[in-house]
Amino acid sequence: LGFDASGNPGIGFYDATLGDLKYAHLVGAAWQTEVVDGGTSPGGAGDVGAYCSLRFDPLGRPCLSYYDATNGDLKYACWSGTEWRVETVDGVGLTGLYTSLAFDAAGHPAVSYQDATRGALRMARWDGEKWGMTTIDDAQAAGRWTSLAFDSCGSLAVSYDAAANGDQMFASPCNP
């Protein structure tokens, strides 16, 4: 769930029946729903959209991070103003579960997610030219149910479940 600059709600969600990532938004008094990526999108096939996270970028466009179960990838989609632009962010191994999306002050996206192959909590961050990946916690099965935000220092902070010991964890370079 997110709100655009005019206060209108938007919802990113996974349609498990069709295997699609969808976006619904309120236009006037009516909801409009569209396929962002998936089995019924142009050129789409498979099962995508689980663990999606929606945020509006600084230009007010809806953007989503999500898991592509068909390929085991972390994906990112953003509305360009005319179409959804979809890209694979991390496609190495089984990765991209439990995503959370945030934007920095420059408008660049960052995504926290679980890399199940490595059993680690990871973060992908766009620097304006390319995505860079960082491991935050490589404890066994870390990174479920991530929540990502920028803290008071302007640094990325993330909370997550550390499945190996059942603890809820918090990581930030600003706040120990």
N, C-alpha and C positions, 0 to 999 in steps of 0.2 A: 504494500500500500504506500502510495506517495501522493503529494499534492503539487500541481503545477503552480506557476507564478500567479495565476488567477484564483487559486484555491480550489480548483476542480480536482476531484480524486481520480487516481489511476490505479489499476491493480494488475500486477503480473501474476500469472498462475499457470500451473501445469494441468493440462487436460489428459488425465491418465487413460481415458477411454480411447482417444485418438493418438496419444503420444506426442502432443503438440505443446509448445510454449505459446501462451496467448496473453494478450494485453486488452484490458477493458477500461474504458474511460467514459466519464459522464459528459455528454454533449447536450446542453440545455437540460431537459428533463428526462432524456433517454440515454441508456447505456449502449455504447457501441463496442463490439468485441471483434478482434482481428487476430489472425494467426501470425506470430512473429517468426517462428521456426518450427519445423516438424514434418510429420508425415503428410499433411495436407497443404503445406506451403509450396510455392513454386520451386520445383527442383528438390523439395524436401523429401526425406524418407527416414523412417526409424522412430526412435523414442527419445525425445529431447524435452527439456524444460523443468525437470525436477530440481528442487532446492534453489528456486529462483529468488533473486533479490532485485527490487525495483528502486531506482532513484532517478530524480530529474537532474540533468546536467545544468551547468550555469546558464545555458541558453534556453532552458525550460523544456528540453526534449527528454522523453522517457528513455531510459537505458536499463538493461537487465543483464545480470550475470546468472548463469545456470549450468546445469549438468546435462551433457549429451550422453545418455545411457547406451546408445547404439555403438558409439566409438570410445566411450570412457574418457571424454574430454571436458575441460572447462571451456565454456563459450561465453561470448559477450555480444549483445545486440543493442544498437542504438538507433533511434528514429532520426533520419537525416533531414526530415521536413517533407520528403516525398516517398521514402521507402525505408524499410528496416535494413540496416547494414549489420551483417552477422559475421563474426570471426571466431576462430579457435584461438584461445589464449594459451592454454597448456594442453598438449596432446600426447605427453609422454607417460605411458602406463595408464592405470585406472585413476583418474584425477578429476577434480572439479565438484566434489560432493560438498554439501552444506555451505553454499556460497553466501557472502555478504558483500555488498557493493557500497563504496563511498567515493566522493570526489574531493580532491585537494583544492586549495585556494586558486590554483591555476586552471582548474577545470579538468584535470587529468583523473581518470578512474583508477581505483585500486580495488582489488578483490581478495578477500580472505577465503580459504577453502581447504578441504581435506584432500590430501593426496593419499589414496588408499594403498597404492603400490608401495610407497615409502613409509606408510603409517605415520604421516606427518601433517602438521598444520603448516600451510604455505600461504604466501601472499604474492599476488601478481600486481605490478604497478606500471602504468603507461607513463613514459617520460616525455611524450610528445613525438617520439619517433618509433619506439618499439616497446614491447612488454618485457619487463624484467621480473624474474621469479626469485623469491627469498624463502628459505625455510625458517619458520619462527620457533617451532617445537617439533623435534623429531622423536619424541617418546612414542612408544607403540600405540597406534590408533588415536593419536591426538588430533584434534581439529573438528570434532563433531559440533554441530549447532553453533557455528561462528557468528559473531556480531562485530562489525567493523565500524569505527568512527574516528574522526580526528579529535585529539585531546586539546587541552588548553595551551599546550606548547606548539600546536600545529603538527604534531607527530601522529602517525597512525597508532591507534590502540585497538586491541581485539580481545574479546572474551570468547571462551570456547570450552568444550567439554574434553577432559583428558580421560578417555575411556579406560585406559589401563588401570587408573586408580579411582575413577569415578568422581574426581574433583572438578569443580568449575574453576577455570583458570583465567588470568588476566595478564596481558603482555603489552607494555608500552615503554619506549625509551625515556619518556618524560616522568612517568609515575611508576616507581618500582612495585 
